[in-house]
């Protein structure tokens, strides 16, 4: 287990902190969408079972 933790730490040593990641994500993908409107616009009623 210790070896696995060391390997994980070595692989992710150069990763940016979570705060920086979310800041960059917010800057590059800053779109405020109303999820309910998106779902309603693309909703198609199910016809039911074909018996």
C-alpha positions as CSV (number, residue, x, y, z in Angstrom):
1,X,0.0,0.0,0.0
2,X,2.8,2.4,0.9
3,X,4.4,1.8,-2.5
4,X,1.1,2.6,-4.3
5,X,0.8,5.8,-2.4
6,X,4.4,6.8,-3.2
7,X,3.8,6.1,-6.9
8,X,0.6,8.1,-6.9
9,X,2.4,11.0,-5.2
10,X,5.2,10.8,-7.8
11,X,2.7,10.8,-10.7
12,X,0.8,13.8,-9.4
13,X,3.6,15.9,-8.1
14,X,3.4,18.4,-10.9
15,X,-0.4,18.7,-10.8
16,X,-1.9,22.1,-10.1
17,X,-3.8,22.7,-6.8
18,X,-7.6,22.3,-6.9
19,X,-8.1,26.1,-6.6
20,X,-6.0,26.8,-9.6
21,X,-7.7,24.0,-11.6
22,X,-11.2,25.4,-10.8
23,X,-10.1,29.0,-11.6
24,X,-8.8,27.9,-15.0
25,X,-12.0,25.9,-15.6
26,X,-14.2,28.8,-14.7
27,X,-12.2,31.2,-17.0
28,X,-12.2,28.8,-20.0
29,X,-15.7,27.4,-19.7
30,X,-17.6,30.3,-18.1
31,X,-21.1,29.6,-19.4
32,X,-24.0,30.0,-17.1
33,X,-26.7,27.7,-18.5
34,X,-30.1,26.9,-17.0
35,X,-30.0,23.1,-16.9
36,X,-33.8,22.8,-16.6
37,X,-34.3,24.9,-19.8
38,X,-31.7,22.7,-21.6
39,X,-33.4,19.5,-20.6
40,X,-36.9,20.8,-21.4
41,X,-35.8,22.1,-24.9
42,X,-34.4,18.6,-25.8
43,X,-37.0,16.4,-24.1
44,X,-38.9,14.0,-26.3
45,X,-41.9,12.1,-24.9
46,X,-41.6,8.3,-24.9
47,X,-44.2,6.6,-27.0
48,X,-44.5,3.7,-24.6
49,X,-44.1,0.0,-25.2
50,X,-44.9,-1.4,-28.6
51,X,-47.0,-4.5,-27.7
